[in-house]
Amino acid sequence: MSLVAGFIVLAIFVIALLAIMSERINDTAASLMAFGVAATVVYFLDGVQFVDYAAGIGWDVILFVAAMMIIVSVVASSGLFQYLGIILALRTFGHPRRIFNYFMVLVFFISLLFDPLPTMLIVSAFTVEVCNAIDVDFRPYLMTEAVIAGIGSMPTPIGSVTNLVMVYLAEINIALMFVVMLPLTIILTILTMWYMLRKFSTEFDDNIERDMTDLFAINPNVAIRSKQDLAVSLIGMVVLIIGLIVLPQQAAMLALIIAGALLVFSRDRAKELLRRLSWDTVFFLMGIMGIVQGLVLTDIIASLAAGLQWLSEASVLIAIVLMVMVPGGLMAPMDAKAVGILLAPAAKDLTAINPMVPLSLIAGTNAGSYVVPFGDAPNMVVVSISEKNLKPLSWAEFNKTVIPLGLLHLVIIVVYFGILSLFFP
């Protein structure tokens, strides 16, 4: 493959990132356009037919993402998590600190299974309702939930769309990923909760007398739209989790079966549920993976992998620092997810040197979604919900609160994987 084609495709990728960062062009439009231009360049300069170009894209990953979006849509519409959130709030008897602790633990567990965006869409509504009922500011709750949604997505491939793509491209061992990442996410979650409780201590003061009338007037059963949907959703989630443990390589097949079954049981609501899906996410992912395929075909990824391999052989710690800090810090204001996907194929060859290196890439990429919270979808939900409920939250205030915490997270991630790398020579 020609070097000229490789550099042109790389330039296309960089221009697409800059266009996305400018917010003047739709993310999905930019990625799809870049995909098409990259395929055209490879065709004219290297003679690769589009059918051969497209064959190398991980279509099973894209199908899995679409199926998971359907599953999330059905489960969320059943009201399961809203019901749990209200029940937990009622059990706290309106104490803000207890509500905070219970909600953050719930968000952590939800984010193990769902991408941060649907997680925030699920929890933000009942968080605002409960906080308004006890007359406390919901914004610290929402900001913390956005951070923990990013943290909780780290240990599992289904916790984030980006995780799934990186696991596929880097051929990461899912069991090792979960065992290694779970303790890290627990540490980061506890630190986040402690930090936010101290920063907003006046908001979480349990000693202030509050009128609990509105809280106890909330009926949790209202959240359950259909007991049948609830039962089917629970069964579907249990089957999916067991299936992913038993047959992790057949994730797309399992997800498609479960998504189809849930839609069948949804009957007349199936069309509505499908219309509500974020199809732009699927097409954005398709575009990014298409560009990466161009970089693979033109050997840019191979060259990047060789450089990273040389660097890892010289110093695993430096490789870990780069894997964490490039998507998590340097590129966080642009698009940490796209950069993580770009580096994933190159990280695949580093597993043999030290399996902590590609895992640190996953941690850094997930952290990049909240280290600089401006613009990422879950954070935009926080700002949008705050504005709709007449308590606007500026990006300056959001950044001032979260950036110091995010930078501390990056340091902890580097130290954590640096220590673990000593046990995986």
KANOR-V695376 format. One line per field, one symbol per residue. phi: phi as a letter, one per 20 degrees, with the letter a starting at -180 (. if undefined). psi: psi as a letter, one per 30 degrees, with the letter a starting at -180 (. if undefined). burial: I if it has 24 or more other C-alpha atoms within 12 Angstrom, else O. Layout:
phi->???
psi->???
burial->???
This chain:
phi->.fffffffffffffffffffffmecggfffffffgfffffffffedmefffffffeffffffffffffffffffffffngfffffffffffelnfgffggfffffffgffffdcfgffgfffeffffffffffdmcfefffffffffffffffffcfefbgfgffffffeleffffgfffeggffffffffffffffffdgffdffeffcfegfffefeffffefbffgfffffffffffffffffcffdgffffffffffffffflfegfffffefefffffffgfffffgfffffemfffffffffffffffafffffgffeefffdfegfebfffffffegfffgfegffafffffffffffffffcgdfgnfggffffffffffemcgcffffffffeggffffgfffffffffffffecf
psi->kkeeeeeeeeeeeeeeeeeeefgfkkeeeeeeeeeeeeeeeeeeffgjkeeeefffkifeeeeeeeeeeeeeeeeeffgeeeeeeeeeeeffhgjeeeeeeeeeeeeeeeffflkeeeeeeefeefeeeeeeeghlkfeeeeeeeeeeeeeffefkfffkeeeeeeeeefhkjeeeeeeefeeeeeeeeeeeeeeeeeeheefgjffkkkjgeeeffkjffffjekeeeeeeeeeeeeeeeeefeeiffheeeeeeeeeeeeeeffcffeeeeefflifeeeeeeeeeeeeeeeeeeggeeeeeeeeeeeeeeejeeeeeeeeefeefdegefdjeeeeeeefeeefeffeeejffeeefeeeeeeefffejfkfkeeeeeeeeeeefggikjleeeeeeeeeeeeeeeeeeeeeefeeefffi.
burial->OOOOIIIIIIOIIIIIIIOIIOOOOOIIIIIIIIIIIIIIIIIOOIOIOIOOIIOIIIIIIIIIIIIIIIIIIIIIIIIIIIIIIIIIIIOIIIIIIIIIIIIIIIIIIIIIIIIIIIIIIIIIIIIIIIIIIIIIIIIIIIIIIIIIIIIIIIIIIIIIIIIIIIIIIIIIIIOOIIOIIIOIIIOIIIIIIOIIIOOIOOIIOOOOOOOIOOIOOIOIOOIIOOOOIIOIIIOIIOIIIOOIOOOIIOIIIIIIIIIIIIIOIIOOOIOOIIOOIIOOIIIIIIIIIIIIIIIIIIIIIIOIIOOIIOIIOOOIIIIIIIIIIIIIIIIIIIIIIIIIIIIIIIIIIIIOIIIIIIIIIIIIIIIIIIIIIIIIIIIIIIIIIIOOOOOOIOIOOIIOIIIOIIIIIIIIIIOIIIOIIOOOO
